[in-house]
Amino acid sequence: MTDFTNPTRRGLLMGAAAISALGLVPGAAWAADYPTRPITLVVPWGAGGGTDATARMIGALLERRLGQPVTVVNRTGGAGVIGHSAIATADADGYTLGLVTVEIAMMHHMGLTPLTHADYTPLGLMNADSPAVTVGTASGYADIAALTEAIRASEPGTFTASGTSQGGIWHLALVGWLQELGLAPDHVTWVPSEGSAPAMQDLIAGGVDIVTVSLAETKAMVDAGRAVNLALMGSERAASHPDLPTLSEAGGGDFALATWRGVAGPRDLPQDIADRISAALAEIAVDPEFTEFMDSRGFAIAYLDPAAHGAMMAEADAQMAGTMAAAGLVQD
């Protein structure tokens, strides 16, 4: 399977090349009169979370480049459906944009909405984070190979895991990993939680054996010496954790997945407006203020230009279809 966590030197170079090319093409359409009024940036998730924090930083840096206020609006509800719908159904004039997240590759498979990635104009992927396989320090597992061997040798239901709600992205990470190991998707019992924090508390209390959440979400307990990350479910090591191996490097199976956040507008956004916004996002991706903000919170920058962003969303949709089907979450 594929993930999209490479901080993408390739993507950053592509973005820089795009900016240069746009500046050199005589008569390039730049929507000289855009924007002439404030822009709304819709966040499908609640205030105070990682998506909200990322959106507010992007919004502030967009303001400087576009010369108009960018107001972040949280449109929550429906497991992400309401906010994603608000982005997709807005007027295609560049004045309503949004942060689309990995859930857009999941919601329609669950029968929650007909929306898919095809209902958006991708403008730039900004972040992607893979989950770690994390255990309590008292677990006795020194590395991912030992844990993997124990899981393979166990009876179904012997091990338990947590990290999010049933069918959430971190649950699907576990399902995909088990599939890669040739095991049933419920070989390890998933214990639903309200989020990563209660899951980590349950882990150190001995209520579950494994947690699969992002490195940023494990940081407090790992730093306190109460939990240990055994491997990363990514195609490459995280820049913030260069000593942490990937699953494939350390004998845990060849599986990778990521949760991600990208800026998008409604489908059929005029090309000149899309070019103006995407060029600004390419600059933001390498802006020291943005990189320091993301690094300080443990979020991985994973910039992709609009074309690569769109291709990534389509690939993520296909990946989620297979993983969710295995978990019994697909609704016809």
Protein Blocks (a to p, Z undefined) as FASTA:
>chain_A
ZZfkbgolmlmmmmmmmmmmmmmmghiaehlmbcfbdcddddfbdehiaklmmmmmmmmm
mmmmnopacdddddeejhhmmmmmmmmmmccehpaccdddfklmmmmmnopafbdfklpc
cfbdfbdcdddddddfklopabfklmmmmmmmpcehkaccdhbaehiaklmmmmmmmmmn
opafklpacdddfbjklmmmmmmnopambdcddfklmmmmmmnopaccfbdcdfbdcfkl
mmbccfklnonajadddddddddddehiafklmmmmmmmmmmmmmgmklmmmmmmnopac
ddddfklmmmmmmmmmmmmmmmmmmnopacZZ
